[in-house]
Amino acid sequence: MIQCFCDETGNHADAPVFCVGGYLFSPEKATLFHDKWREVLLPLRRKGITHFHATYCGLKHREFQNLSDPERSALFRSLVDLIHETAEIGVIGEIKRDEYRGWINSNPRFARKAGSEFAIACMQCLAHFAKCAGDLGETEIVYKFESGDKPKMDEVSALLNAVSSNPKVKEALRFKEYSFGPKGATAHQLEAADLLLWAYQKLHVDYNVYPDYVKISRQLFYESNVIHRVLSLGPQTMTFQALYNESHGLPLE
């Protein structure tokens, strides 16, 4: 049973883009990732590092201020290398916030059916992960999402519970089960999803703002055997998702 670990970013009001993304791992490679990454982090525990956080590490914030620049560069590089070694495929679903707001204002009924940016991007990613899992010969996917904004988590939980209760949708999405949880001891794989979204959002910036970290993270995309897909989710996709939810009895109102 293939496993998928997902994160989201762009919750703050002034964020121009909202993204959901993550990686598929085979069970064996998910375990390999977790064990190897735990070994990488173990010597850093005495400095307060229990898990990787790309933003804090890149900006030398919070506990990452206890690390030297070479140590932080090494963390980025080691995580990129381990993702290359273990992940099957990475997927990102992105929604431009201004397009989403404009679509809501123009389509109030559909907006109630489609839900938040998180709900729309989540469902689109699930559909793409299902296709990828099928290509790999897998029948079911177990999802782990990083815990975060509670209202959005509650909304997506209601949506995924409805998916689980609908045999046809559940089969089409190859959906087995889901859970939410924090990065760290029980789900280090979520840190791969964190780096994926951070690296993607940094593709448009001058890497000099983040010394070596942006250059290193870009290796996820151009020096990897891991396939990456970006789903740009515009108004048509939002309307489609609303119609899909309505016609398949996936309540969001």
C-alpha positions in Angstrom: 0.0 0.0 0.0 1.7 3.2 -1.2 2.0 6.1 1.2 1.7 9.8 0.5 2.9 12.7 2.8 1.5 16.1 2.1 1.9 19.7 3.4 0.4 23.1 2.5 1.6 26.6 2.5 0.3 30.1 1.8 -2.2 30.4 4.7 -1.3 34.0 5.6 -3.6 36.7 4.1 -1.0 38.4 1.9 0.3 35.2 0.3 -0.2 35.4 -3.5 -0.3 31.6 -4.0 -1.7 28.8 -1.9 -0.1 25.4 -2.5 -0.6 21.8 -1.4 2.0 19.2 -2.3 3.8 16.1 -1.3 5.5 12.9 -2.2 4.5 9.3 -2.9 6.7 6.6 -1.2 6.6 2.9 -1.3 6.2 1.5 2.2 9.8 0.2 2.1 11.2 3.6 0.9 9.0 5.5 3.4 10.6 3.5 6.2 14.1 4.0 4.7 13.5 7.7 4.5 12.3 8.0 8.0 15.2 5.9 9.5 17.9 7.7 7.5 16.6 11.2 8.1 16.4 10.4 11.9 20.1 9.4 11.8 20.9 12.7 10.1 19.1 14.7 12.7 20.2 12.7 15.8 23.5 14.6 16.3 21.6 17.9 16.1 19.2 17.1 19.0 21.6 18.7 21.5 21.2 21.9 19.5 17.4 21.7 19.7 16.8 20.3 16.2 14.1 17.6 16.2 12.9 18.0 12.6 13.6 20.0 9.5 11.7 23.2 8.6 12.8 24.8 5.4 11.8 28.4 6.2 13.3 28.4 9.6 16.5 26.7 8.5 16.9 29.0 5.5 16.4 32.1 7.5 18.3 30.9 10.6 15.2 31.4 12.8 14.2 29.7 16.1 16.2 26.6 16.9 18.1 26.8 13.6 20.0 29.8 14.8 22.0 27.3 16.8 23.4 25.8 13.6 26.3 27.2 11.6 25.9 28.0 7.9 27.7 24.8 6.8 25.4 22.7 9.0 22.3 24.3 7.6 23.6 23.8 4.0 24.3 20.2 4.8 20.8 19.7 6.0 19.3 21.0 2.8 21.7 18.9 0.7 21.1 15.8 2.7 17.4 16.1 2.5 17.5 16.7 -1.3 19.7 13.6 -1.7 17.4 11.4 0.4 14.3 12.5 -1.5 16.1 11.6 -4.7 16.9 8.2 -3.2 13.5 7.3 -1.8 10.6 9.2 -3.3 8.5 7.9 -6.2 6.9 11.2 -7.4 6.2 14.7 -6.2 3.0 16.7 -6.9 2.2 20.3 -6.2 -1.3 21.9 -6.6 -1.2 25.7 -6.7 -4.0 28.3 -6.6 -3.5 32.0 -7.1 -5.3 33.8 -4.3 -6.6 36.6 -6.4 -8.1 34.2 -9.0 -9.7 32.2 -6.2 -11.2 35.3 -4.6 -12.5 36.5 -8.0 -14.0 33.1 -8.7 -15.8 33.1 -5.3 -17.3 36.5 -5.9 -18.5 35.4 -9.4 -19.7 32.0 -8.4 -21.1 32.0 -4.9 -23.1 28.7 -5.3 -20.2 26.9 -6.8 -17.8 28.3 -4.2 -19.8 26.7 -1.4 -19.5 23.3 -3.2 -15.8 23.5 -4.0 -14.6 24.8 -0.6 -11.4 26.5 0.4 -8.2 26.6 -1.6 -7.0 23.8 0.6 -10.0 21.6 -0.2 -9.7 22.2 -4.0 -6.0 21.7 -4.1 -6.2 18.6 -1.9 -8.8 17.0 -4.1 -6.9 17.7 -7.3 -3.7 16.4 -5.8 -5.5 13.2 -4.7 -6.7 12.7 -8.2 -3.2 13.1 -9.7 -1.7 10.9 -7.0 -4.3 8.2 -7.8 -3.2 8.3 -11.5 0.5 8.0 -10.5 -0.2 5.1 -8.1 -2.1 3.3 -10.9 0.9 3.8 -13.2 3.1 2.2 -10.5 0.7 -0.7 -10.1 -0.6 0.3 -6.7 -4.3 0.0 -5.7 -4.6 2.1 -2.5 -2.9 5.1 -1.0 -2.5 6.0 2.7 -2.3 9.8 3.3 -0.6 11.7 6.0 -1.1 15.5 6.1 0.8 17.9 8.3 -1.4 19.4 11.0 -1.9 23.1 10.7 -4.8 25.5 10.4 -7.7 23.8 12.3 -10.7 25.2 10.3 -9.0 24.0 7.1 -8.1 20.6 8.7 -11.7 20.2 9.8 -13.0 21.0 6.3 -10.7 18.6 4.6 -11.4 15.9 7.2 -15.1 16.2 6.4 -14.4 16.0 2.7 -12.1 13.0 3.0 -14.5 11.3 5.3 -17.1 11.7 2.6 -14.7 10.3 0.0 -14.1 7.3 2.3 -17.9 6.7 2.6 -18.4 6.8 -1.2 -17.2 3.5 -2.7 -17.0 4.8 -6.3 -15.1 7.9 -5.4 -12.9 6.0 -3.0 -12.0 3.5 -5.6 -11.4 6.1 -8.3 -9.0 8.0 -6.0 -7.4 4.8 -4.8 -8.0 6.2 -1.3 -7.5 4.0 1.7 -7.3 6.3 4.7 -5.8 9.6 6.0 -4.5 11.3 9.1 -3.1 14.6 10.3 0.1 15.0 12.4 3.2 17.1 13.0 6.6 16.8 11.4 9.1 14.9 13.5 9.5 11.7 15.3 6.5 9.8 13.8 6.4 11.3 10.3 9.8 12.7 9.2 8.5 12.2 5.6 6.4 15.3 6.0 9.7 17.2 6.0 10.2 16.2 2.4 6.8 17.8 1.5 7.9 20.9 3.4 11.0 21.2 1.4 9.1 20.5 -1.8 6.8 23.4 -1.3 9.5 25.8 -0.1 11.8 25.0 -3.0 8.9 25.4 -5.5 8.0 28.8 -4.2 11.6 29.9 -4.3 12.1 29.2 -8.0 11.3 32.8 -8.8 13.6 34.4 -6.2 17.2 35.5 -6.4 19.1 32.7 -4.7 21.5 35.3 -3.2 18.7 36.2 -0.7 19.0 32.7 0.8 22.8 32.1 0.2 23.2 28.5 -0.9 19.8 27.1 0.2 17.8 28.0 -2.9 20.5 26.7 -5.2 20.6 23.4 -3.3 16.8 23.0 -3.1 16.4 23.5 -6.9 18.3 20.3 -7.3 15.0 18.6 -6.4 13.8 19.5 -9.8 16.7 19.4 -12.2 19.1 16.8 -10.9 16.6 14.1 -10.0 15.1 10.8 -11.2 12.0 11.7 -9.2 9.2 13.0 -11.4 7.6 16.3 -10.3 4.3 17.6 -11.5 2.8 21.1 -10.9 -1.0 21.5 -11.2 -2.0 25.1 -11.8 -5.6 25.2 -10.7 -7.5 28.1 -12.3 -11.2 29.0 -12.3 -12.2 26.2 -14.7 -10.7 23.6 -12.4 -12.4 25.3 -9.4 -15.8 25.0 -11.2 -15.1 21.5 -12.2 -14.3 20.5 -8.6 -17.5 22.1 -7.4 -19.5 20.2 -9.9 -17.7 17.0 -9.0 -18.3 17.4 -5.3 -21.9 18.1 -5.9 -22.6 15.3 -8.2 -20.7 12.8 -6.0 -22.3 13.8 -2.8 -19.2 15.3 -1.2 -20.7 17.9 1.2 -18.9 21.1 2.0 -21.8 23.3 3.0 
